[in-house]
């Protein structure tokens, strides 16, 4: 019949309109990410002290039908994470030495916060709370910082003079662990050998250079264990 569009011609005009309308109604599938269950942390950096009990917050806005929460520590400079604790909301299992000091807070049914007892120097660093719900995983990252600055005192000191120099500044001679933590987590870079509490002389290098360690990789360099009466070095002090 004249004046009527044929069926193929009608489809040619209507199908693009139909797909456009459906696309607008449903939204762009590529941009659809599903619900977000983890709430963003109020504070991304948590401060604590050695020996204290600290909490790394992780809270859900609502509960997925089925899920697990995995806490892990992100190893600096390495593409790996160390598992600490995994829970399904009812039961939890710890992993490694840190997992033995960790537990879930569970202040309420949406609470997935991690509690660490007896905080150690090596606990400082970056942590991840990951929600695994079988559809699309989510995670939040937090950083644990320990209070207490390692600092260098220059001079030509014996070991006993190094202890006195730190005491005058309200501090103590730093332990090896203090220096490693300051280098690893705070980026301490000092091209000067200094006494440590165990009688060794070391210095931390974050940016290697020819006349400062002479090696291509960052690290804590050591001069070994000189005679305590040898007055040739400064000292590294640690203050709470």
C-alpha positions in Angstrom: 0.0 0.0 0.0 1.3 3.4 -1.0 2.1 5.8 1.8 3.2 3.0 4.2 6.8 2.2 5.1 7.9 -1.3 4.5 8.8 -3.5 7.5 12.6 -3.5 6.7 12.5 0.3 6.3 10.6 0.8 9.5 13.2 -1.4 11.4 15.9 0.7 9.9 14.5 3.8 11.6 13.2 2.3 14.8 16.0 0.0 15.9 18.6 2.7 16.5 16.1 4.7 18.5 15.2 1.7 20.6 18.8 0.8 21.4 19.6 4.5 22.3 16.6 4.6 24.6 17.5 1.3 26.3 21.1 2.4 26.6 20.0 5.6 28.4 17.7 3.7 30.7 20.2 1.1 31.8 23.2 3.3 31.8 26.6 2.5 30.3 27.5 -1.1 31.2 31.2 -0.3 31.0 30.8 2.4 33.8 28.6 0.2 36.0 30.6 -0.9 39.0 27.9 -2.3 41.3 27.4 -1.4 45.0 30.3 -0.2 47.2 30.3 -1.9 50.6 33.5 -0.5 52.2 33.3 3.0 53.7 36.3 5.2 53.0 38.4 5.7 56.1 38.2 8.9 58.0 41.9 8.9 58.7 44.3 7.1 56.3 47.3 7.4 58.7 47.1 5.8 62.1 49.6 6.9 64.8 50.7 4.5 67.5 53.7 3.7 69.8 55.8 0.7 70.5 54.2 -1.8 72.8 50.7 -0.2 72.4 47.5 -1.8 71.1 46.3 0.0 68.0 43.3 -0.3 65.7 43.3 -0.1 61.9 39.7 0.9 61.0 37.7 -0.8 58.3 33.9 -0.5 58.3 31.2 -1.8 55.9 28.3 0.4 54.9 26.1 -2.7 54.4 26.7 -6.5 54.4 27.0 -8.4 51.1 25.1 -11.7 50.9 28.4 -13.6 51.2 31.9 -12.2 51.7 35.3 -12.5 53.3 37.6 -9.7 54.6 41.3 -10.1 54.1 43.8 -8.0 56.0 47.4 -7.8 54.6 50.6 -5.8 55.0 52.0 -4.2 51.9 55.7 -4.8 51.7 57.5 -1.6 50.7 59.3 -1.7 47.4 58.0 -5.2 46.6 55.0 -6.3 44.5 53.6 -8.6 47.2 51.4 -8.5 50.3 51.7 -10.6 53.5 48.4 -11.9 54.8 47.6 -11.2 58.4 44.0 -12.3 58.9 41.0 -13.6 56.9 37.5 -13.6 58.3 34.0 -14.5 56.9 32.3 -12.4 59.6 31.9 -15.4 61.9 35.3 -17.0 62.1 38.8 -15.5 61.7 42.2 -17.0 61.0 45.5 -15.3 61.5 48.7 -15.8 59.5 52.3 -15.4 60.4 53.9 -13.7 63.4 51.8 -10.5 63.0 48.6 -12.6 62.7 49.3 -14.0 66.2 49.0 -10.5 67.7 46.0 -9.5 65.5 42.3 -9.9 66.0 39.1 -8.4 64.6 37.5 -5.7 66.7 33.9 -6.5 65.9 32.4 -3.5 67.7 29.2 -4.1 65.6 28.1 -6.3 62.8 29.6 -4.0 60.1 33.0 -3.6 61.8 35.9 -5.3 60.1 38.6 -3.3 61.9 42.0 -4.9 62.8 43.4 -4.7 66.3 47.2 -5.2 66.7 48.5 -5.9 70.2 52.1 -5.1 71.3 53.0 -3.0 68.4 56.6 -3.5 67.2 58.9 -1.3 65.1 58.5 -3.6 62.1 54.7 -3.2 62.3 55.0 0.3 60.8 54.0 0.5 57.2 51.0 0.2 54.8 48.0 -2.1 55.3 45.1 -3.2 53.1 41.6 -4.2 54.1 40.1 -6.1 51.2 36.5 -7.1 50.9 36.0 -10.3 48.7 32.4 -10.8 47.8 32.7 -12.9 44.6 31.5 -10.1 42.3 33.9 -7.2 42.5 36.5 -6.9 45.2 37.0 -3.6 47.1 39.8 -2.4 49.4 40.9 0.5 51.5 44.5 1.3 52.4 45.8 2.6 55.7 49.3 3.5 57.0 50.5 2.8 60.5 53.1 5.3 61.8 55.0 4.9 65.0 55.8 7.9 67.0 59.5 8.5 67.9 62.1 10.4 65.3 65.7 8.7 64.9 68.2 11.6 64.5 71.9 11.9 63.9 74.4 13.7 66.2 77.6 14.5 64.4 81.1 14.5 66.0 84.1 12.3 66.8 82.7 10.3 69.7 83.5 7.1 71.6 80.6 4.8 72.4 80.3 6.1 76.0 80.4 9.7 74.6 77.7 8.8 72.2 75.4 7.6 75.0 76.1 10.9 76.8 75.4 12.9 73.7 72.0 11.3 73.3 71.1 11.6 77.0 71.8 15.4 76.8 69.1 15.5 74.1 66.5 13.5 76.1 67.1 10.4 74.0 69.0 7.1 74.0 71.4 5.6 71.5 69.3 4.0 68.8 69.0 0.3 68.4 69.6 -1.4 65.1 65.9 -1.9 64.7 65.3 1.8 65.2 67.7 2.7 62.4 66.3 0.1 60.0 62.7 1.3 60.7 63.7 4.9 60.1 65.4 4.0 56.8 62.7 1.7 55.6 59.5 3.6 56.6 60.6 7.2 56.9 63.3 7.4 54.2 66.1 8.4 56.5 69.2 9.1 54.5 72.5 10.0 56.3 75.9 9.6 54.8 77.7 9.5 58.2 78.6 6.5 60.3 77.1 6.6 63.8 77.2 4.4 66.9 74.2 2.2 67.7 73.3 0.6 71.0 74.8 -2.8 70.1 78.3 -1.2 69.6 78.1 -1.3 65.8 78.6 1.7 63.5 76.1 2.1 60.6 74.5 4.6 58.4 71.2 4.5 56.3 71.2 5.3 52.6 67.9 5.9 50.7 69.5 7.5 47.6 72.8 5.6 46.8 75.7 7.8 45.5 79.3 7.0 44.7 80.9 8.5 47.9 78.1 7.3 50.2 78.3 3.6 50.5 79.4 3.0 46.9 76.8 0.4 46.2 73.9 0.6 43.7 71.1 -0.3 46.1 69.7 1.6 49.1 70.1 0.0 52.5 71.8 0.4 55.9 75.5 0.2 55.6 77.8 -1.1 58.4 81.3 -0.4 59.5 81.2 -3.4 61.8 82.0 -3.2 65.5 84.9 -0.8 66.1 86.7 -0.5 69.5 84.3 1.4 71.8 87.1 3.8 72.7 87.6 4.7 69.0 86.5 8.4 68.8 85.8 8.5 65.1 82.0 8.5 64.6 78.8 10.4 65.4 75.8 8.7 66.9 72.2 7.9 66.0 69.8 8.7 68.8 66.2 7.6 69.4 63.7 9.7 71.2 60.1 8.7 72.1 
